[in-house]
Amino acid sequence: MNFEKSSIFIKFAEFYFYILAVMGLNFNKLYTTIFLILFLFPIFTFGTDLPTNSNNRSINLNFYNESIELIYDDRIIIEAPFENSESSITVFYKEMEDTPYQNLLENLESYKKKLSLNDWLFYELIRSTLNEIFIDKSDRQKELAAWFLLSKAGYNTRLTYLGVFIFVYVHSEENIFETPMIEEKGKMFINLSSIYNNIDTKGALLNMLPFTPNPAGQIFSFDLSKLPKFKPLEKTRNFKFQWKDQVYNLQIKFDLNLINMMEHYPIFEEVSYIQTPLSSIAAESLLPQLNEIIKDKTEKEVLEILAIFTRSAFQYKDDNDYFGKNKPMIGDEVFYYPYSDCEDRSALFYYLVKELLHLPMIVIAYNDHLTIAVATSKSIGNPIYHRNKKYYICDPTGPSNSEEIGTPPRGYRNKQFEVLEIN
């Protein structure tokens, strides 16, 4: 006897005895038993199955160390059109609208909120989900389904096609590098499919679908100023630096999960990396140690310590020499990879000054170098004037083992630069 049937049987019995009590009747146990058998047993046996949806399916994903359980109705698995054309793709979208897709979309959006996913990570969750649901289906079908779900989630999407290939675009106002984009009526649309599948469409004459499901939809963002709430994968490394005659040894924890997340993350603007905070485990590991070191130090001494830390605790190597490509890093990545360059250390230095000194800063961008200038309370060198404030360069990259701050990096004194402001 299953739980559902036994529960219903009990409720029928309770109802029966309630009727007897109301009527003032006093049947003996034999009559009661006979009644229950003759009248309730057929109902209990044949009529108590609760209505179920035989089309419901469930999948379990491991998404950046998070266990994701999703329910979907398999009627959303409709076949992609045999060939790409304006009419066939539009028909596919209309057919998807007639399926019970809402439950899956609501599930996905609930995880987006629960895990504080930005738009790119939400898109990754959609793609990971479709890879499971459409496991035996073509890439075209997955692309079309991703386009549909993104549109229904409220984004302003576009779709292009070439031969058997489908490409999903979304409206964004952020600069994403090394990624195909199209412009329509003054709005930029980024090719999410080419990022996810690592496909280069440069120079290809793509056909754009005139059908636009959600032209007034929301703007897609890659921003990481707030990190997702993934369960961390903790890793620890030791770092050493020297200030004056004192050697400091730091044991720093960081989140390997963020390293995995950034491995295939689209490359965005330098300022966005600088605004990305450390993970909670990295901050809770590093900041107390630095606070102990800088205790009772002057503002200038603290800047010297932070500068020599970022200059000396890590080995320098240009991205192209180590990765073979441009690879800007967020703070946690600096602790993971054996090498880092000026962009990476600037992001770490900016975070440390912000958290420990709370001083205004600007980013100084030379044509081949990135550094940080700090608005100190007292003069510490040669100032850069910007918006009625004096800023002093505290280069986080070099020279190694030098505590010199307040002046441009060596070889850059007379070079032109651009000031990048941070919100």
C-alpha positions in Angstrom: 0.0 0.0 0.0 1.5 3.3 -1.0 1.4 6.4 1.1 -1.0 8.3 -1.1 -3.6 5.5 -1.1 -3.3 4.9 2.7 -3.8 8.6 3.4 -6.9 8.7 1.2 -8.3 5.6 2.9 -7.8 7.1 6.3 -9.6 10.3 5.3 -12.6 8.2 3.9 -12.7 6.3 7.2 -12.6 9.5 9.2 -15.4 11.0 7.1 -17.5 7.8 7.5 -17.3 7.8 11.3 -18.0 11.5 11.4 -21.3 10.9 9.5 -22.2 8.1 12.0 -21.5 10.5 14.9 -23.7 13.3 13.4 -26.5 10.9 12.7 -26.3 9.4 16.2 -26.0 5.9 14.9 -24.2 3.2 16.7 -23.3 0.4 14.3 -21.4 -2.5 15.7 -17.9 -3.2 14.5 -19.0 -6.0 12.1 -21.4 -3.7 10.2 -18.8 -1.0 10.2 -16.2 -3.3 8.7 -18.6 -4.6 6.1 -19.5 -1.1 5.1 -15.9 -0.1 4.7 -15.1 -3.1 2.6 -18.1 -2.9 0.3 -18.2 0.8 -0.2 -14.7 2.2 0.4 -12.5 -0.6 -0.8 -13.5 -0.1 -4.5 -12.8 3.6 -4.2 -9.6 3.1 -2.4 -8.4 0.4 -4.9 -9.4 2.0 -8.2 -9.9 5.7 -7.6 -7.1 7.1 -5.5 -4.3 7.6 -7.9 -3.4 11.3 -7.9 -3.1 13.0 -11.2 0.5 13.0 -12.5 2.1 14.4 -15.6 3.8 11.5 -17.4 5.8 14.0 -19.5 7.7 15.4 -16.5 11.4 14.7 -16.4 14.2 15.7 -14.1 17.9 16.4 -14.6 20.8 17.0 -12.2 23.7 19.3 -13.1 27.0 20.0 -11.4 27.3 23.7 -12.2 30.4 25.3 -10.8 30.3 23.0 -7.7 26.6 23.6 -7.2 24.1 20.7 -7.5 21.2 21.9 -9.8 18.0 19.9 -10.0 15.6 20.9 -12.7 12.2 19.7 -13.8 11.0 20.0 -17.4 8.2 18.7 -19.6 9.6 16.6 -22.4 7.1 18.1 -24.8 9.5 21.0 -25.1 11.8 18.7 -27.2 10.6 19.6 -30.6 12.6 18.9 -33.7 14.6 21.7 -35.3 13.7 22.6 -38.8 15.4 20.5 -41.5 17.1 23.6 -43.0 17.6 27.1 -41.8 15.3 29.7 -43.3 13.3 32.7 -42.1 10.0 30.9 -42.2 11.2 27.6 -40.7 13.0 29.2 -37.7 10.0 31.5 -37.0 7.7 28.4 -37.0 10.1 26.7 -34.6 9.8 29.6 -32.2 6.0 29.6 -32.4 5.9 25.9 -31.8 8.1 26.3 -28.7 5.6 28.9 -27.4 2.9 26.2 -27.5 4.9 23.9 -25.3 4.8 23.8 -21.5 8.3 25.6 -21.3 7.3 27.9 -18.4 8.2 25.4 -15.6 11.7 24.9 -16.8 12.2 28.7 -17.3 10.9 29.4 -13.8 13.3 26.8 -12.4 16.3 28.3 -14.2 15.3 31.8 -13.1 15.0 30.7 -9.5 18.6 29.4 -9.6 19.7 32.6 -11.2 18.4 34.5 -8.2 19.5 32.0 -5.6 23.1 31.9 -6.8 23.3 35.6 -7.8 24.2 34.7 -11.4 24.9 37.5 -13.8 23.5 37.3 -17.3 26.5 35.5 -18.8 26.4 32.8 -16.0 22.7 32.5 -16.5 23.3 31.9 -20.2 25.9 29.2 -19.2 23.3 27.6 -17.0 20.8 27.6 -19.8 23.3 26.0 -22.2 24.4 23.3 -19.6 20.7 22.5 -19.1 20.0 22.2 -22.8 23.0 20.0 -23.3 21.4 17.5 -21.0 17.8 17.8 -22.2 18.8 17.8 -25.9 21.7 15.3 -25.4 21.1 13.4 -28.6 20.0 16.4 -30.6 21.9 18.7 -33.0 23.8 21.8 -32.0 21.2 23.7 -34.1 18.4 22.6 -31.9 20.3 23.6 -28.8 21.0 27.1 -30.2 17.4 27.6 -31.2 16.2 26.5 -27.8 18.7 28.8 -26.1 17.5 31.7 -28.2 14.0 30.9 -27.3 14.6 30.7 -23.5 16.8 33.9 -23.5 14.0 35.7 -25.3 11.4 34.5 -22.9 13.6 35.4 -20.0 13.3 39.0 -21.1 16.4 39.7 -23.2 16.6 41.5 -26.5 17.9 38.8 -28.8 18.8 38.4 -32.4 19.5 35.3 -34.5 21.7 34.8 -37.5 22.3 31.7 -39.5 24.8 30.4 -42.2 24.4 27.0 -43.8 23.7 24.6 -40.9 25.0 27.0 -38.2 22.8 29.0 -35.9 24.2 32.0 -33.9 22.4 33.6 -30.9 23.0 37.3 -30.3 22.0 39.5 -27.3 22.0 43.3 -26.9 24.7 44.5 -24.5 26.3 47.9 -23.9 29.6 46.5 -22.6 32.7 46.1 -24.7 33.6 42.4 -25.1 36.8 41.7 -26.9 37.7 39.0 -29.5 34.0 38.4 -30.0 31.8 38.9 -33.1 29.2 41.6 -32.9 26.6 43.1 -35.1 24.9 46.5 -35.0 21.3 47.2 -35.6 19.7 50.6 -35.2 22.5 51.9 -33.0 22.5 48.9 -30.7 25.3 46.4 -30.4 24.5 42.6 -30.3 27.1 40.1 -29.0 27.4 36.6 -30.5 27.0 34.4 -27.5 27.1 31.2 -29.6 30.6 32.0 -30.9 31.9 32.6 -27.3 30.4 29.4 -25.9 31.4 27.2 -28.8 34.6 29.0 -29.6 33.6 29.6 -33.3 35.2 32.5 -35.3 32.6 34.1 -37.6 34.8 37.0 -38.6 34.2 37.9 -42.3 31.3 35.5 -42.6 28.2 36.8 -44.4 25.5 35.8 -41.9 21.8 35.9 -42.6 19.9 37.8 -39.9 16.4 36.7 -39.0 14.0 39.6 -39.3 11.8 38.1 -36.6 12.7 39.8 -33.2 10.9 38.1 -30.3 11.6 40.8 -27.7 12.9 44.1 -29.2 12.3 46.1 -26.0 14.0 43.5 -23.9 16.6 44.0 -21.2 20.3 44.7 -21.7 22.6 41.7 -21.2 25.6 42.2 -18.8 28.9 40.4 -18.1 29.6 42.5 -15.0 31.4 40.7 -12.1 31.3 43.6 -9.5 29.2 41.1 -7.5 30.5 37.6 -7.5 28.1 34.6 -7.8 27.3 32.6 -4.6 28.9 29.3 -5.6 30.2 26.9 -3.0 33.9 27.6 -2.9 36.7 25.1 -3.8 39.3 26.2 -1.4 43.0 26.1 -2.3 46.0 27.6 -0.4 49.4 28.9 -1.5 52.2 30.6 0.3 53.7 34.0 -0.7 56.6 36.0 0.5 57.8 39.6 0.2 60.1 42.0 2.0 59.6 45.6 3.1 62.6 47.4 4.5 64.4 44.7 6.6 61.3 42.7 7.4 60.3 39.5 5.5 56.6 38.7 5.5 55.2 35.2 4.8 51.5 35.0 3.8 49.4 31.9 3.6 46.6 32.9 1.2 43.4 30.9 0.5 41.5 31.4 -2.8 38.6 30.0 -4.7 39.5 27.5 -7.4 35.8 27.6 -8.5 36.3 31.2 -9.7 39.4 30.1 -11.6 37.3 27.5 -13.4 34.6 30.1 -14.0 37.1 32.6 -15.6 38.8 30.0 -17.8 36.2 30.5 -20.5 34.8 33.8 -19.5 34.6 36.4 -22.3 37.3 39.1 -22.2 35.8 42.4 -21.0 37.2 45.9 -20.3 40.2 46.4 -18.0 38.2 48.5 -15.6 35.7 45.7 -15.2 38.5 43.3 -14.0 39.6 46.0 -11.5 36.1 46.3 -10.1 35.8 42.6 -9.5 36.4 41.8 -5.8 38.2 39.0 -4.3 36.3 35.9 -3.3 35.1 35.8 0.3 37.6 33.1 1.3 40.5 35.1 -0.3 39.4 38.3 1.4 39.0 36.6 4.8 42.4 35.0 4.4 44.4 37.9 3.1 43.0 41.1 4.7 43.5 40.2 8.3 47.2 39.3 7.6 47.8 42.6 5.8 45.9 44.5 8.5 48.4 43.1 11.1 51.3 44.1 8.9 50.2 47.7 8.3 49.1 48.3 11.9 50.4 51.6 13.2 52.0 52.5 9.7 51.5 55.8 8.0 49.4 56.1 4.8 52.6 56.3 2.7 54.1 53.3 4.4 50.9 51.3 3.8 51.0 52.1 0.1 54.7 51.1 -0.1 53.8 47.8 1.6 50.9 47.1 -0.8 53.0 48.1 -3.8 56.0 45.9 -2.9 53.6 43.0 -2.1 52.1 43.1 -5.6 55.5 43.7 -7.2 57.5 41.0 -5.4 55.2 38.2 -4.1 54.4 37.1 -7.7 56.5 36.3 -10.8 56.0 38.4 -13.9 55.3 37.2 -17.4 53.3 38.7 -20.2 50.1 36.9 -21.1 51.2 36.1 -24.6 54.4 34.6 -23.3 52.6 32.3 -20.8 49.1 31.7 -22.2 49.8 32.4 -25.8 47.0 34.9 -25.8 45.6 37.9 -23.9 44.3 36.7 -20.5 43.4 39.4 -18.0 42.9 38.1 -14.4 40.7 38.9 -11.5 42.2 38.9 -8.0 41.8 35.2 -7.1 43.5 34.2 -10.4 46.7 36.1 -9.4 47.1 33.7 -6.5 46.5 30.7 -8.6 48.6 31.2 -11.8 52.4 31.1 -11.5 52.7 34.4 -13.5 50.9 37.6 -13.8 51.3 41.0 -15.5 50.5 44.7 -15.0 46.7 44.4 -15.6 46.4 41.5 -13.1 48.4 43.2 -10.4 46.6 46.5 -10.9 43.3 44.7 -10.2 44.7 43.2 -7.0 46.3 46.4 -5.8 43.2 48.5 -6.5 41.1 46.1 -4.3 43.6 46.2 -1.5 43.8 50.0 -1.4 40.1 50.2 -1.6 39.6 47.8 1.3 42.4 48.9 3.6 42.8 52.6 2.9 39.5 53.7 1.3 41.3 56.2 -0.9 40.1 57.5 -4.3 41.9 56.0 -7.3 42.1 56.2 -11.1 43.5 53.8 -13.6 46.4 55.1 -15.8 46.5 53.4 -19.2 49.6 53.8 -21.3 49.6 52.1 -24.8 51.5 49.1 -23.3 51.1 49.4 -19.6 48.4 49.7 -16.9 48.9 51.1 -13.5 47.1 52.8 -10.5 47.2 56.3 -9.2 46.0 57.1 -5.6 44.6 60.4 -4.2 46.6 60.5 -1.0 46.0 62.9 1.9 49.6 64.2 1.6 52.0 64.7 -1.3 54.2 61.6 -2.0 55.8 62.6 -5.4 54.8 63.9 -8.8 51.1 64.3 -9.0 48.6 63.7 -11.8 45.9 66.3 -11.8 42.4 64.9 -12.5 39.1 66.5 -11.6 40.6 68.9 -9.0 42.4 66.1 -7.2 46.0 65.1 -7.1 46.8 61.5 -7.8 50.1 59.7 -7.3 51.1 56.7 -9.3 51.8 53.6 -7.1 52.7 51.1 -9.8 51.8 47.6 -8.6 54.1 45.9 -11.2 57.6 47.1 -10.6 60.4 47.5 -10.1 60.5 44.2 -8.2 61.6 44.6 -4.5 61.4 48.3 -4.8 59.3 50.4 -2.4 59.4 53.5 -4.6 56.0 55.1 -5.1 54.7 58.5 -6.3 56.3 58.6 -9.7 55.6 57.2 -13.1 57.1 53.7 -13.9 60.6 53.8 -15.2 60.6 54.6 -18.9 57.1 56.1 -18.8 57.7 59.6 -17.4 57.1 61.4 -20.7 54.7 59.0 -22.3 51.1 59.8 -23.1 48.4 58.1 -21.1 44.6 57.8 -20.7 42.8 58.1 -17.4 40.2 55.4 -16.9 37.7 56.3 -14.2 36.1 53.7 -12.0 32.5 54.1 -10.9 
